[in-house]
Amino acid sequence: MNARCEQKYLKVKGTIFLIAFMNMIVPLSLDMYLPAVPQMAKIFSTNESTVNLTLVGFFFFMAVGILLFGPLSDKYGRKPLLLGGTLVYAAFSAACALAPSIGVLIGARIVQSLGAGCMMAVSTAMIKDCFEEKQRNTILAVVQAMSVIAPMVAPVLGAWVVTLSGWRTTFWILAVLGALCFLAVLALQETLPGEERFTGRIIGTLGRLLEVGKNKGFTTFLLSAAMLSAPYMAYVSVCSYIYINYFSLSETTYSYYFAVNSAAAILGPICYIKVSKKINPNVMMSACVIIALICGGLLLGFGWMAPIAFLLCFLPFTIVESAVRPFSTAILLNQQEQDTGSASSLINFTHTVLGSVGMLLGTLNWGSYISGLGILLIGFSVISLGMWVLIHKSRIAVKGMNG
């Protein structure tokens, strides 16, 4: 940890845990109530597309929060933004629990998502504030691996909670977790010194996003890596319908399948740590995209046969997608010497926007959600591969991609 960021109260382990915990908030917010989603259309007397807006709306407006609050933290510091973000998240999680209608729930989810976006963007910037470049890759992988615990546990916990006390309790749990984050941030010491903050006007702060975006290596590599977020989030948006409606599993059994796939995501960061010093980054990126393409083909050919077949066809993609995230983030943060908050915002914003696009496309009337998911996985992998080829053909410089 950088000497300037030594934490009197949280220490190194506490700081890492806080960063990881704030990154866990997003999958918890998405996955904990997934077992109840097929029921909620009946509960609120509406259709599946409207209920799905509680997922898509959360994800899209979280991207807006990410884009706004990362650059603002470069001007005002990390701690003030995190205090506001965690407080908003906790308060509107409670509002979701009290929502009397689907419209109110969607609105509360949108404001809740702004707090989540703030937590994600600022916590990622803190990694560069607090850790030297040699440590950063490992910390990013550790944070990613710890974050995977949330989607692994969330649907199982959610199914149990929904069965015993209903979907509203899941949001009360999120409100409590948000409040705990707020208390932990109170103990956090500011990680961005005053002399390193942006001193211009607020509009200039947001303008730093454009400066970072002008870096061709940063933007092109980010787009290539982030394309894989779309099919993964398409899976999150439709998997409950596939397992519960198509394969006729119970909510509890579905949650076990979801948890197994999420547990496999732990292997991605672990594999990344193991191979990052042995394999050229170019080879690693190429291999991940090729595996994604193969998984898309397997879904189209065999994913419809049984729930275990669907799981096994998608599971290798889960592993490579979870490896690409810390791998690409470490490289992208190294492209910028300054404007860390803006870089963090663009990284998380791009992944989130493409994820929300995937969620919308995943719920289209494909005839079969499994076929639609396979088509999306192949399509976005081809686009990712195309961006990757563009980087090499145009000789766009990406620092750190030569091993």
Residue pairs with C-beta under 8 A, 6 or more apart in sequence:
1 12
1 15
1 130
1 131
1 132
1 135
2 129
2 130
2 131
2 132
4 191
4 193
5 15
5 129
5 130
5 189
5 191
7 14
7 15
7 188
7 189
8 189
9 187
9 188
9 189
10 18
10 184
10 187
10 188
10 189
14 184
14 187
15 126
15 130
15 188
16 139
16 142
16 143
17 146
18 123
18 181
18 184
18 185
18 188
19 123
19 124
19 126
19 127
19 143
20 142
20 143
20 146
20 147
21 146
21 181
21 184
22 82
22 86
22 119
22 120
22 123
22 181
23 119
23 120
23 123
23 124
23 143
23 144
23 146
23 147
24 146
24 147
24 149
24 150
25 89
25 116
25 119
25 120
25 150
25 174
25 177
25 178
25 181
26 62
26 116
26 120
26 150
27 147
27 148
27 150
27 151
27 154
27 262
28 150
28 151
28 154
28 174
28 177
29 58
29 93
29 112
29 113
29 116
29 174
30 55
30 58
30 59
30 151
30 154
30 236
31 150
31 151
31 154
31 155
31 158
31 236
31 258
31 262
32 154
32 155
32 157
32 158
32 161
32 170
32 173
32 174
33 158
33 162
33 167
33 170
33 171
34 154
34 155
34 158
34 236
34 239
34 240
34 258
35 155
35 158
35 159
35 162
35 240
35 251
35 252
35 254
35 255
36 158
36 162
36 166
36 167
36 170
36 251
37 51
37 52
37 54
37 55
37 240
38 48
38 240
38 241
38 244
38 245
39 162
39 167
40 51
40 54
40 102
40 167
41 47
41 48
41 50
41 51
43 167
44 50
44 51
44 101
44 102
44 105
46 102
48 241
48 363
49 363
50 102
51 102
52 237
52 359
52 363
53 106
54 102
54 105
54 106
54 109
55 236
55 237
55 359
56 237
56 356
56 359
56 360
57 106
57 109
57 110
57 113
58 109
58 110
58 112
58 113
58 116
59 113
59 233
59 352
59 355
59 356
59 359
60 113
60 352
60 353
60 356
61 110
61 111
61 113
61 114
61 117
62 113
62 114
62 116
62 117
62 120
62 352
63 117
63 348
63 349
63 352
63 353
63 356
64 114
64 117
65 85
65 113
65 114
65 115
65 116
65 117
65 118
65 120
65 121
66 117
66 118
66 120
66 121
66 345
66 348
66 349
66 352
67 117
67 121
67 209
67 345
67 346
67 349
68 114
68 117
68 118
68 206
68 345
69 81
69 85
69 117
69 118
69 121
69 122
69 345
70 121
70 122
70 124
70 125
70 341
70 342
70 343
70 344
70 345
70 346
70 348
71 198
71 205
71 206
71 208
71 209
71 339
71 341
71 342
71 345
72 81
72 202
72 205
72 206
72 341
73 81
73 121
73 122
73 125
73 192
73 341
74 125
74 192
74 197
74 198
74 205
74 208
74 339
74 340
74 341
74 342
75 197
75 198
75 199
75 200
75 202
75 205
76 197
77 190
77 192
77 194
77 197
78 122
78 125
78 126
78 129
78 188
78 190
78 191
78 192
78 341
79 185
79 188
79 189
79 190
79 191
81 118
81 122
82 118
82 119
82 122
82 123
82 185
82 188
83 182
83 185
83 186
84 115
84 118
85 114
85 115
85 116
85 117
85 118
85 119
85 122
86 115
86 119
86 178
86 179
86 181
86 182
86 185
87 115
87 178
87 182
88 111
88 112
88 114
88 115
88 118
89 112
89 115
89 116
89 118
89 119
89 174
89 178
89 181
90 115
90 175
90 176
90 177
90 178
90 179
90 181
90 182
91 175
91 178
92 108
92 109
92 111
92 112
92 115
93 112
93 171
93 172
93 174
93 175
93 177
93 178
94 171
94 172
94 175
95 104
95 108
95 111
95 112
96 105
96 108
96 109
96 112
96 171
96 174
97 168
97 169
97 171
97 172
97 175
98 168
99 105
99 108
112 174
115 178
117 348
117 352
119 181
120 348
121 341
121 344
121 345
121 348
121 349
122 341
122 344
124 329
124 344
124 347
124 348
125 192
125 340
125 341
125 343
125 344
126 191
127 136
127 139
127 140
127 143
127 333
128 136
128 333
128 340
128 344
129 191
129 192
129 340
130 191
131 139
133 334
136 330
136 333
137 273
137 276
137 326
137 330
138 273
140 326
140 329
140 330
141 269
141 270
141 272
141 273
141 326
142 269
143 326
144 268
144 269
144 322
144 325
144 326
145 266
145 269
145 270
148 262
148 263
148 265
148 266
148 269
148 322
149 266
151 258
151 259
151 262
151 265
152 259
152 262
152 263
152 265
152 266
153 259
155 254
155 255
155 258
155 259
155 262
156 252
156 255
156 256
156 258
156 259
157 173
158 170
158 255
159 251
159 252
159 254
159 255
160 252
161 169
161 170
161 173
162 169
162 170
162 251
163 251
163 252
196 338
198 204
198 205
198 208
198 339
208 339
208 342
209 342
209 345
209 346
211 339
211 342
212 218
212 336
212 339
212 342
212 343
212 346
213 219
213 346
215 335
215 336
216 396
216 397
217 335
217 391
217 396
217 397
217 398
217 399
218 332
218 335
218 336
218 343
218 346
218 398
219 346
220 387
220 390
220 391
220 396
220 398
221 328
221 331
221 332
221 387
221 391
221 396
221 398
221 401
222 328
222 332
222 346
222 347
222 350
223 350
223 387
224 285
224 384
224 387
224 388
224 391
225 285
225 324
225 325
225 327
225 328
225 332
225 384
226 328
226 347
226 350
226 351
226 354
227 354
227 380
227 381
227 383
227 384
227 387
228 288
228 289
228 292
228 317
228 320
228 321
228 324
228 380
228 381
228 384
229 321
229 351
229 352
229 354
229 355
229 358
230 354
230 355
230 357
230 358
230 361
230 376
230 380
231 292
231 296
231 317
231 358
231 373
231 376
231 377
231 380
231 381
232 317
232 318
232 321
232 355
232 358
233 354
233 355
233 356
233 358
233 359
233 362
234 358
234 359
234 361
234 362
234 372
234 373
234 376
234 377
235 314
235 362
235 373
236 359
237 358
237 359
237 362
237 363
238 362
238 363
238 369
238 372
238 373
239 254
239 257
239 258
240 254
240 258
241 369
242 310
242 369
242 370
242 373
243 249
243 253
243 254
243 257
243 258
243 307
243 310
244 250
244 251
244 254
246 368
246 369
246 370
247 306
247 307
247 310
249 257
249 307
257 307
257 311
260 311
260 315
261 311
261 314
261 315
261 318
262 318
264 315
264 318
264 319
265 318
265 319
265 321
265 322
266 322
267 319
267 322
268 318
268 319
268 320
268 321
268 322
268 323
268 324
268 325
269 322
269 323
269 326
271 319
271 323
272 284
272 323
272 326
272 327
275 284
276 284
276 327
280 402
280 403
281 327
281 331
281 400
281 401
281 402
281 403
282 401
282 402
282 403
284 323
284 327
285 324
285 327
285 328
285 388
285 401
286 388
287 320
288 320
288 321
288 323
288 324
289 381
289 384
289 385
289 388
291 316
291 317
291 320
292 317
292 320
292 321
292 377
292 380
292 381
292 384
293 377
293 378
293 381
293 382
293 385
294 316
295 313
295 314
295 316
295 317
295 377
296 317
296 374
296 375
296 376
296 377
296 378
296 379
296 381
297 374
297 378
298 313
298 374
299 310
299 313
299 314
299 370
299 371
299 373
299 374
299 377
300 371
300 374
300 375
300 378
302 309
302 313
303 309
303 310
303 313
303 314
303 370
303 373
303 374
304 310
304 368
304 370
304 371
310 370
314 373
317 377
325 351
328 347
329 347
330 400
331 398
331 399
331 400
331 401
332 343
332 347
333 340
333 343
333 344
333 347
334 399
334 400
335 343
335 398
335 399
336 342
336 343
354 380
358 376
358 380
361 372
361 376
362 369
362 372
362 373
362 376
363 369
364 372
366 372
366 375
390 396
391 398
